[in-house]
Amino acid sequence: MISRPGFIMNKSIKVRGTVGDPGRSIRRWRTNLGMTQRELAKKVGKTQGFISQIELNRIELSTEEYDKISAAMGLKTEKLLSSVC
């Protein structure tokens, strides 16, 4: 397990049933920052379809993938996964 201030994560995090609705939080942050799925995908080395699947909560992400996505948006992972934008 990986320990972070405020919560503990397993190496792989199931998208459904974790902190609120991570896909929705990622979408909110991305759109509030004026970023398209394609732009975010390019920054994290993934496809636009992959980002879409994340936002729809259809796939599992590793802690490292959450970290990459949050860094691409200039956020800390904890802030990204919070439902507050």
Phi, psi and omega in degrees: 000151178251128182260134176228154177304125177100332179195168180243136180240145168284167179303320177245133184250128174285133183293311180287137175082007176267206185302101179059239181228087187300322179299317179294319179297316178299315179298315180300311180299315182301311182290323177296331178274359179073027183256139175274164175301320181297318179295316178296316180302316180297319181294330182256003177073033179236181178265163176298323178298324178296315179297319177301315180296324176298311184295336177269004180058040181258355181226163175264143177242147173278165176302321180297322179292320174299319179297318179297315181295315180295318178298321179297334179261001179074030182238160169279149182303319180300320180290319179301317183278352174284154183274004181265124178251000000 
